[in-house]
Amino acid sequence: MAETFQEWQRGAIEGLFLVGADRHQQQPQAQEMARRLAEFIAGAKFTIHIAIYDFRLVSATAAPVLDALKERDKTGVMVRIAYHQDRQTAHFAAAEFARTGGDPAPPGTGDFLAVLDGTGIEIKPIDGRGHLMHNKYVIRDGMTPQAAVWMGSANFTDGAWSLQENNVLILSSPDLAQYYETDFWELFTSGSIKTTGRNDTGTVRIDNEDASVFFSPGEGRAIDLDIAQKIGAAQRRLLIASMDISSGTILGAINDSIARSGLTVDGIFDRTQMEGVINDWERSGSQQSRAKEQLFRAIAPHFHSKKSTPYSPAAPHDYMHNKLAVVDDTVITGSFNFSNNATQNAENVLQIESKAIADHYAKYVTALTQRYPEKGL
């Protein structure tokens, strides 16, 4: 594939890194991601469980994914899909997505998945109760020794796979998959995010590496605090690639870290989305909003930024869409934007303690900062 698509593997953990592709590379890159997801689904022998915020593909990318789902269903694999009930967000403006700690996305997932009507595939909309079912994960054969998890920041859309910066991890681990199965069943059986994510935190070993998993909203505040504490303890490198950096706790930790002797601080955010967040803070006028704006304006000159297209349903969705940090030899990644409101969404986060994997992510963040050299707002 083109240089905008990067892949690596370390034992039972495989990584896929995406950078917004040039025009002639966009369709091949999206088709490659569709092929990868279809291949992952096709490997299922017993179950496929999908929790997805935004699932809308055009015919060329939809065909391999939908065909893989239908084929597995015909062989007796139990396929279940939980998706965000978009009626609540159908008329959101960009600022309203910022307030929910989520990514701008038009409605249409339910309509797209309607093509699976008449199959044995079970599909359920999940009520966000004013927030978002914002996960992007797939569990394959979750309760078996062959279990694997597909997770990360990328939705299942052509924009996510061709225009945006995103990362995906594919992890073969029955222990990790059990945590994801618990979260999925809470979502699927209740049809709501309200009670999900509680007491779902745990650490597993994958090829001698520690991986800790967290789910919100149940552990949302703990996730926010834990990320801030990790940042606050950084000694050598702090690299961040996050569409949204608006959590007061995380902003404070980054600000405190910038002047720390011996610590390299670098990274990237989505400038257009953060301009919307700042506008929202200014409209609020609260003391808390003013304090967060001051913190963000203090750190912004130290980070690179991507000027993406302002959100509208029909516009290109080309955000810098990652939600990740490299803190020394720890990688933090998942669907969780670095915002307070994300603590109230249904999200998932992995923290992996591995110098080798952290080095992969560090090179990726560095490549993004080189691609988008402009700093600040």
N, C-alpha and C positions, 0 to 999 in steps of 0.2 A: 504493500500500500504506500501512499504518498507519505511524506515526512510529517504530515499533520496527524497521522495515525501511528501511535507507538504501542508496542506490546512487550511484555516481559513475563517471565515465570520463575518463581522460586519454590520448588517443591510443589506443595498442594495449593499454592496461592498464585493466581495469574492476574496480571494487571493490564488494563486497556486505558490509554490516555488519548484524549481527543483535543484537537485545536481547531478552531474555526477554519474550514477549508476554503481555498480559492474556488472561483466559480466552476472551473472545469473538473475540480476534484470532489465537489459536494455530493453528487449522486453516487459515484463509486464508494465514497466513504460511508454514506448512509446505507448503501446496499451491503457493504462488508459488515457493518454492525447488525443489520437485520439477519445476515447469514450466521453471525456468531450467536445471536440470541436464539435463532431457530435451532441451531446445532445443540445449544444447551438444553432446550426444551425436548428435542428429539432423543436425548439420552435418558429420559425418564422411563422407569419401569413400573412405578406404582402411583406416584402423585406429582403434580405440578401445582404449586400455590403461588399466586402473583398478587402483590399489593402495589398498586401503581397510581400515581397522581394524575398523569397525563399520558394517554395512549391513543394516538391518532397518527396513522401512517398513510402515505399515498400508495397507489397500487403496486409499484415496483418493490417497495420495502414491506408493504403489508402482506403480500402473497407468501413469502417464505415463512413469516412468523405465524400467520393465521393457518397456513397449511400444516405447519408442525403441530399446532395446538389441536387441529381437527384430526390429524393422523394419530396422535397419542390418544385422543378421546376414543377413536374407533377401536383401538387395541385394548381398551379397558382401563387405561390410566385415568385416575380421577383428577380432573383439571378444575381448579377453582380460581376465580379472579375477583379481587376486591378493588374497587376504584373509588376515587373521590367523587362524591355527589355534587356535580358542578352547578346545580340550580342556584346554590347560594352565591356563587362567584361569577355567574354568567354576565353580570353587568358591572363587574368591578373595573375601576380605573387602576392605573399603575400604583397610585398612592395607597389604594385600599389593599392591594397585594402586599405592599411594603408593611402595612400595619399588621397583617396576619403572619408576617415572617415567611412568606412563600414566594414562589416564582410566578410572574405574570403568565397566565395560560388561558386561552379561550375555552369556552365549553365545547363539548363534542365527543368526549370519551364514551359516554353511554351510547350515543348514536353509532360510533365506530364499532363498538363491541356487539351491536345488535346483529351484525352479520353472522355471529355465532349462535343466534337463536335457532332452535331446532336440533341442536347437538345435545350431547349429555353434559356439556360444560356448564358449571354453575357460576353465575355472575351476580355479584351483589354490590350495589352502591353503598358507600359508607358515609354516614352523616357526620360532618365535622363539627356540629354544634357551634357554628360561628367561626370555626377554625378549619384546618385543612387535614385531610388524610394525604400526607405529603410524601409517603414512602415511595421507593423505587426498587423493590427487591423481588426476587424469584427464588423459591425453595424447591429443589428437585429431590424427590424420594427422601423427604425430611426425617422419617423415623427409621431409616435403614443405615447400615454401615457404609453405604455408598453415597450418603447425603452430600449435597453441595448447595451453596448459596451464591446467587448473583446479586450484588448490591453496589451502591455508589450514588452519584449525583445526577445521572442521566435518565430523563424520562424516555418513553418509547415514542418519540416523534422524529420526523426528518430533521427538524431544526436542532434538536438535541444531539443528533448523530452527525450533523454536517456543518452547522454554523456556530455552535457553542463550544466552549471549553468545558470538558467534563472528564470524570474518571470513573472507572468501573473496576471492581474486584470480583473475581470468581474464586471461591474458597471451597475446597473439598474437605469437609469436616462435619461428621455427624454430631459432635458436641455443640458446635456453633449453630448448626441447623435446628437443634432442639429449641434454642432460645427464639429463633425466628418463627418456628412453628407455634410456639406459645403465643407470640404476639399476633401472628396471622389469625389463629383461631379466636382470639379475643375480639379482633376486628370483625371476622366473618360471622361469628355466631351472634354478636350483639348488634351488628350493623351500625356501630357508632364508635368514635374514638374515645368516648368519655372515660371509660374505666381501663383503657389499655396502657401497657407499659409499666405498670406498677410491679415492683419487686422482680423485674426481668433482667437486672444487671448481673453479669457474670464474666469470668475469665476462663478461657480455654487454651489448650496448647495445640498449635498447628505447626508441625515440623519443627519442634523445639523453639517456636516463637510464641510469646504470650499475646493473645488477642482478647481485649475486653469489649463487651457489647452493651449498649444502652438503648433504651426505647423511651420516647416521650409520647404522650404528655405525662405519664406516670412518673418518670424520672427526669422530666424536663429541667427543673431547677438544678438538679444534681449535675446534669450534663453541662449546663451553662457554667456552673461553679467549677466543675472539674477541668473544663477547657481553660478557664481563666487561671486556675491554680497551676496547670501544666505550663502555660505561658509564663506565669510569674516565676517558675523555677528554671526557666531556660538558661543554659550556660554558654552554649557554643553557637547554635543557630536557631532562628525563629523565622520560618518561611510560611506565609499565609497566601492562599488563593481562595477568596470567598466573595461571592456576588454581593453579599450584604454583610457589613460589619457594623452593627448598631446596638449590640448588647452593652449596656453600661459597664457590666463586670468585665467583659472581655476587652472593651476599649480601654478601661483603666489599667488592665494588666499589660496590654501592648504599650501603652504610653509609659508606664513605669519601666518597661524593658528596654526602650529605645536607647537610653543613655548608659545601659549596663556595659561595663568594660569587658571586652573579649567576646561580646555577643553580636553576631551578624543578624540584622533584621532586614527582611526584604519581602516582597510579595506583590499581589495585585488584587484589585477589586473592580467591580463594574461601575464606572463613573456615572452612567445614565441612571442606574437604579439608585445609587447613593445620593444623587442630586434630588431624586424624588423623596428619599427618606429625609434629607435635610429640609426640603420644603415642608414636609409633614411636621417635623420638629418645630419649625418656625411658626407654622400655623397654630400649633398647640400652645406655644408660649409658656409652657410650664417650666418650673425650675429644673426638673429632671431632664426635660428635653433640651433646655439650654446647656445644661452640664454635658450631656452626651454630644451635642453639636460641637462644643468647645474641645472635647476630647478627640472627636473625629478630625476636626480641622487641624489639631496638633499632630496627629499621626499621618494624615493623608499625604503630606509632602515626602514621606519616607517610602511610599508604596506607589507602584505603577498602576495605571488604570486603563480600562478598555472603554472607549466611547461606543456603546451599543445603540441600536435603533430604539427610539422611544416606543413603548408598548402600545399596540392596538391589535385587535384580533387578526387583522389581515397583514400586518407588518412582518418583516423577517424577525424571528425570535433568535437573535444572535448574541445573547448575553454571555459574559464571562460567568459561567454557571457553577463552577466548582464550589465546594464547601469543605476545605481541607486546611490542615496545618501540619507542618513538620517542626517538631520541637526536639532538638538534639537528635536522638535516635528513635523517636516516637512519631508515628503517623496517626493523625486524627482525620477521619473521612466519613462520609455518609450523605444523608439527605438534609442534614440540619444546618440551615443558615445560621451565621453567628449573630443572632438577634434574640431579644427577650421573647418576642412573640412566637418564635419557633418552639419555645419550651411548651407551648400549649397545643401545638400540632402533633399529629402522629408522625414520628420521625424515627430513624435509626442511625446509630453512630458506632463506628468501630475505632478502637485505639490499638495499634499494633506496635509492639516493642521489637524493633528489628533494624539494625544499622543498614543492612543491605536493602531492605524495602524503603527505609527512610531516604537512602541515597537515590533510589529510583525517583521518588517523589520530589526530592530536592532538585534533581536535574530537570524534571518536568516544570516545576515552578520557575526555575531559572530560564527555561526556554520561553515561557509565557512572558516573563519580564523583558526578554530580548525582543520578542515579537511586538510588544506594546511598550515602547521605551518611554512614553510620556508619563510623568509622575503627577500625582495630586489631582485636584478637581479642575 
